């Protein structure tokens, strides 16, 4: 199991990878999201804190919100992220 720091790095790499692959853009996602603990489940969750650069790009914003939602809901897990970036 990944510790929190490893998971955070993986999520950032994964999101940056997807943006580069699907939008041909480069963003530093470490400045665009925050990680916090869910008070009920005590699991780590991702909270978007998008800059204007992303907020003004509606397709990208919607795409990222969907991916983040799926990660938070555990639909996409660490193995999925690794597998995607290897392909």
N, C-alpha and C positions, 0 to 999 in steps of 0.2 A: 504494500500500500504506500502511496506517495505521501510524503509529509506536505504540509501546507505550502511551503515555499516552492517545492518542486512542482506541485500542482499549479500554482500561480504562474510560474515560468512556462509550463506546458500550455496552459490556456492562452497566454499572450502569444507564444510562438504559433499556436494553432490558428488563432484569429488573424495574425499577420500573414500566415501562409495562405489562408482562404481568401483574404482580400487581394493578395498578389495574384493568386491563380484565377479567381473569378472576376476581378475588376481591373486587373493590371495596374494596381495602385500600391503605393507603399505608405503605411501608417505605423507609427509607434503606439501600439495599443496599451502600453503600460501607463500612458497618460490619459487614456480614454475610458478606463474601467477601474473599479475599486473592488476589493474583496472584503467581505464581512461575514460574520457568523449569523446564521439564522437562529433567532432566539428560541424558537420552538424545537427544531430538529437538531440544533447545535452543529449543523453542517455548514461548510464554507459555501457562500454563494457569491455570484458575480453581480455587481451593480453598475449599469452603464452610467458614465459621466461624460458623455460625448461633447467634444468641442464643436464650435460652429462649423468647422470644416466637414465634420460628419453629419451634423444636424441638417445642413443645407443640401446634402446629397441623399435625397429621400430613399432611393433604391438601396444604397449602402447601409443607411441607418436601419431600415426595415430588415435587411438581411442579417445584420449584426444582432439586432434585437431577437430575431428568431433563433439564431445559433446560441446566443447566451441563454435564452429561455430553455432550449433543449439541454444545454449543459447543466443548468440549475435543476432541471427536472430529472437528471440522470439518464436521459435518453441517449445522450452522447457522453461516453465515459473516457477515461484516460487511454484505454486500449484503442478505442475508436479514433482518438486524436492521433495517436502514434501511427496507427495503420494508414490513416489518410495522408499523413506527411511523408510516409515511406513510399507510397505509390508513385 
